[in-house]
Amino acid sequence: MTSHGRRRLLFVAIVTGLMTVGLVLNQGSDSAATPSSAGAASPDPVLPSWNDGAARTAILSFVDRVTRAGGPGFVPPPARIAVFDNDGTLWSEQPMYVQLAFAIDRVKALAPSHPEWAGSQPFKAALEGDLETLAASGERGLSALVMATHAGITSEEFERIVQDWIATARHPKTGRLYTEMVYQPMLELLAYLRANGFKTFIVSGGGIEFVRPWAERVYGVPPEQVIGSSVKARYEVRNGRPVLARLPEINFINDEEGKPVGIQQHIGRRPIAAFGNSDGDFQMLEWTTAGPGTRLALIVHHDDDAREAAYDRASHIGRLARGLDEAATRGWVVASIARDWKTVFPTTTPK
Amino acid sequence: MTSHGRRRLLFVAIVTGLMTVGLVLNQGSDSAATPSSAGAASPDPVLPSWNDGAARTAILSFVDRVTRAGGPGFVPPPARIAVFDNDGTLWSEQPMYVQLAFAIDRVKALAPSHPEWAGSQPFKAALEGDLETLAASGERGLSALVMATHAGITSEEFERIVQDWIATARHPKTGRLYTEMVYQPMLELLAYLRANGFKTFIVSGGGIEFVRPWAERVYGVPPEQVIGSSVKARYEVRNGRPVLARLPEINFINDEEGKPVGIQQHIGRRPIAAFGNSDGDFQMLEWTTAGPGTRLALIVHHDDDAREAAYDRASHIGRLARGLDEAATRGWVVASIARDWKTVFPTTTPK
């Protein structure tokens, strides 16, 4: 397959993540979530939702080293760049990527203006919630789905659509808002790093304009610190009013080898800390830790079927194999949700 | 011409800016520069190198409005985004774009490894300093020049090359370092906006990786707040060491209609203040001022042949025609260097 073809396929896989096997096998339950102890019993207010253990210790030790003025690991604040994957690292990606749920809902919303979709795949399958047929529509079908739901409108229109959707759309299993399906330990980690002079970036395989509208409110990450996949855009003046038209053409795929490229394009310097959960983040962690000086790479391992979901090597969403195999020799931390996280999801509703 | 062809041509024009007429006509003198009065006689420490006048008043009034809590024009700090063109807005672009001087010097540095260049255009012309022939080599020749000097190496190598070059290369007329050919009033403006809660971005038609290595030191703008034109890059692991290889292929042209696209891609929200000097900045100013609420757009008008250079409508570097024609009706401020700037260049060496 050509590089271009492979990248298009990747994009489709990222946005949709449609796997019949994965859909069935990877559904964890949120019902056993432990209440957060944040600010209550814990004598230590730092990372209260992290259990004592190797992962938490590695984070604290890293931050201590890079912030200790005069110490051998000191990193001046402007170079304290931390990058976070989004799906599966900051919020749940099971049982399907949130952006796929958005695309399906968007097809339903647009259907009245597209009567032809009732008899045309992959739209018919999306309308009927037939994920298996949707997946079977292949690259061409899924590309059509993505472009019909993510392009053909202006950036401002798309932002408003995402904002409206994310304000009410709910997780199919837990019934909670998707913005409540974020990981409490990771929210604490984002805040802890920022309190120690870090600039935190999201480096998502998902759409950059899909994450930006709510990333500041939910994660404290402003739009200019969100990196993601994108479609091309064109500047147009329509009746005297300038707009950015989103075109049905892929601009950039921010996954796997694309993540270090996206990081360099947006940030222009190498991060010193990287957080991911799948092999789509492998190169980002590799790039981060290949730099000189003190570095931290951490993989969130989804091994808690009771509180969230258990998946790694066999999963088609967030597959994690190479990362598990090589973490030890590379000095990367593997955080076990079951073992390292006192709580998984916030017990209070984020803003 | 195809859109792609037009964009390639633009890139070449941006990077090289080779105009025989422009080169001859647009050479101003720096010798009459007025000494800076910064921090000395002026009773007002704000923007000391700006003369009292409409431009300075417009800036102060804008900042006052957007920072006045509870006022009708208040803008919360996260939305205080200001964008600055670089060439001709923050530093001198005469008698040639600095990046062209870099490309020519780079050809000379690489020539020993390329004996074939002695008899092959446009390299022969570059080696001989024959700018007229260089310009005559056309799009294909200039593309070859840019790619030979800006691609084929890693991002880290390119950064080091730029850093080494910018540390010693000097302006052909004044003999000063290029980083001393920055505009003192604009340095003050950058600092003034930041002191008022703004995030300042550079939005350059030039190469993003050409500006980043020195933008923080000279302008106080970190790499992640620099936007520019770029070549494509590829992530590769070479003997176990990951690199980002710069490819001889254009990725993005950040000029004219490209500037709002680049701004959206990098920043993800519309600026409230924009500063430029040429029609290459027109769309950036248009996009900025088309948003709701309080906005500021300012054009630096190069009308001071004694202290810098006088050029606008007829110039091939930094041509300014539409901006001058439409500024008044659009409410954009035109700052005259002759009238509005007490001093042009810093009298002390920047860091």
Chai-1 contact restraints between the chains, C-beta under 6 A:
chainA,res_idxA,chainB,res_idxB,connection_type,confidence,min_distance_angstrom,max_distance_angstrom,comment,restraint_id
A,P78,B,P222,contact,1.0,0.0,6.0,A-B,restraint_1
A,S155,B,Q264,contact,1.0,0.0,6.0,A-B,restraint_2
A,R212,B,G268,contact,1.0,0.0,6.0,A-B,restraint_3
A,P222,B,P78,contact,1.0,0.0,6.0,A-B,restraint_4
A,P223,B,G268,contact,1.0,0.0,6.0,A-B,restraint_5
A,P223,B,R269,contact,1.0,0.0,6.0,A-B,restraint_6
A,E224,B,I267,contact,1.0,0.0,6.0,A-B,restraint_7
A,E224,B,G268,contact,1.0,0.0,6.0,A-B,restraint_8
A,A233,B,V261,contact,1.0,0.0,6.0,A-B,restraint_9
A,Y235,B,E257,contact,1.0,0.0,6.0,A-B,restraint_10
A,Y235,B,P260,contact,1.0,0.0,6.0,A-B,restraint_11
A,Y235,B,V261,contact,1.0,0.0,6.0,A-B,restraint_12
A,Y235,B,Q283,contact,1.0,0.0,6.0,A-B,restraint_13
A,P242,B,E286,contact,1.0,0.0,6.0,A-B,restraint_14
A,P242,B,W287,contact,1.0,0.0,6.0,A-B,restraint_15
A,P242,B,A290,contact,1.0,0.0,6.0,A-B,restraint_16
A,L244,B,Q264,contact,1.0,0.0,6.0,A-B,restraint_17
A,E257,B,Y235,contact,1.0,0.0,6.0,A-B,restraint_18
A,P260,B,Y235,contact,1.0,0.0,6.0,A-B,restraint_19
A,V261,B,A233,contact,1.0,0.0,6.0,A-B,restraint_20
A,V261,B,Y235,contact,1.0,0.0,6.0,A-B,restraint_21
A,Q264,B,S155,contact,1.0,0.0,6.0,A-B,restraint_22
A,Q264,B,L244,contact,1.0,0.0,6.0,A-B,restraint_23
A,I267,B,E224,contact,1.0,0.0,6.0,A-B,restraint_24
A,G268,B,R212,contact,1.0,0.0,6.0,A-B,restraint_25
A,G268,B,P223,contact,1.0,0.0,6.0,A-B,restraint_26
A,G268,B,E224,contact,1.0,0.0,6.0,A-B,restraint_27
A,R269,B,P223,contact,1.0,0.0,6.0,A-B,restraint_28
A,Q283,B,Y235,contact,1.0,0.0,6.0,A-B,restraint_29
A,E286,B,P242,contact,1.0,0.0,6.0,A-B,restraint_30
A,W287,B,P242,contact,1.0,0.0,6.0,A-B,restraint_31
A,A290,B,P242,contact,1.0,0.0,6.0,A-B,restraint_32
